[in-house]
Amino acid sequence: MLSHTLEHGVLVITVDQDPGIAGRATLTTHITNLVDAHQPTPVVIVLTERAGGHAAVSAVLRAHQWCGRLGVLMSVVIHSAPVRRLLEANADSSGPRLVVHARVDTAISTAFTAAA
């Protein structure tokens, strides 16, 4: 369901499939546990094309709220423009802004620069 690496001081979490409604809470927990273990490292969540469904998007938005409470910079990468707009429109606006990218390299570079 997900994998993670550290690239240039940025935690990169890749979600490779939508977990469905039944797996949304589990995905959220996995993401927030990784964030907790690596904080204050900035986080980039990469949603593959198969992970662009509503449950994965919901889990990412919940993880964004978690990161906001911790003061951890988080951004998302998804190639689908409609999903990018959905994430931007529904992101929690009370904390750090959710930055949504179309390319992984841009997201990692931006997160690294912002954290420096």
C-alpha positions in Angstrom: 0.0 0.0 0.0 2.8 2.4 0.8 6.6 2.7 0.9 8.9 5.4 2.1 12.4 6.8 1.6 14.5 9.7 2.7 15.7 11.9 -0.2 17.8 15.0 0.4 16.5 15.2 4.0 12.9 14.9 2.9 10.6 12.0 3.9 9.0 10.7 0.7 6.0 8.5 1.2 4.6 6.8 -1.9 1.0 5.5 -1.8 0.6 3.0 -4.7 -3.1 2.3 -4.5 -6.3 3.6 -3.0 -7.1 1.7 0.1 -10.9 2.1 -0.2 -13.1 3.4 2.6 -12.3 0.4 4.8 -8.5 1.1 4.6 -8.6 4.8 4.9 -8.0 4.9 8.6 -5.1 2.4 8.3 -3.5 4.5 5.6 -3.8 7.6 7.7 -2.3 5.9 10.7 0.7 4.5 8.6 1.4 8.0 7.3 1.1 9.8 10.6 3.3 7.2 12.3 6.0 7.8 9.7 5.6 11.6 10.2 6.0 11.1 13.9 9.1 9.0 13.6 10.8 11.4 11.2 9.7 14.8 12.5 10.6 17.6 11.9 11.7 16.3 8.5 9.5 17.7 5.7 7.2 15.2 4.1 6.3 14.6 0.4 3.4 12.2 -0.2 3.4 10.8 -3.7 0.0 9.4 -4.9 0.4 7.2 -7.9 -2.4 7.1 -10.5 -3.9 4.0 -8.8 -3.9 5.9 -5.5 -5.9 8.9 -6.7 -9.2 7.8 -5.3 -11.3 9.4 -2.6 -10.1 7.3 0.3 -6.4 8.0 -0.3 -7.2 11.7 -0.8 -9.1 11.8 2.5 -6.2 10.0 4.2 -3.7 12.6 2.8 -5.9 15.5 4.0 -6.1 14.0 7.5 -2.3 13.6 7.4 -2.0 17.2 6.4 -4.0 18.2 9.5 -1.6 16.1 11.6 1.4 17.7 10.1 0.0 21.1 10.7 -0.4 20.4 14.4 3.2 19.2 14.5 4.5 22.1 12.4 5.8 19.7 9.8 5.9 20.9 6.2 3.9 18.6 3.9 3.3 18.5 0.2 1.7 16.1 -2.2 2.5 14.9 -5.7 -0.2 13.7 -8.1 -0.2 13.8 -11.8 -4.0 14.2 -12.1 -5.0 17.8 -12.3 -8.6 17.1 -11.0 -7.1 15.4 -7.9 -4.7 18.3 -7.4 -7.6 20.7 -7.4 -9.6 18.5 -5.0 -6.7 18.4 -2.6 -6.1 22.2 -2.8 -9.8 22.9 -2.3 -10.2 20.7 0.7 -6.9 21.2 2.6 -6.9 22.5 6.1 -6.3 26.2 6.0 -5.6 26.7 9.7 -2.0 25.6 9.5 0.8 25.5 7.0 -0.6 25.5 3.4 -0.7 22.2 1.6 1.4 22.5 -1.5 0.4 20.2 -4.4 2.8 19.4 -7.2 2.6 17.5 -10.5 6.3 16.3 -10.3 8.2 14.4 -7.6 11.5 16.1 -8.2 10.0 19.6 -7.9 8.2 18.6 -4.7 11.4 17.2 -3.1 13.5 20.2 -4.1 10.9 22.7 -2.9 10.5 20.9 0.5 14.3 20.7 0.9 14.7 24.4 0.2 11.9 25.4 2.4 13.3 23.4 5.3 16.8 24.8 5.0 
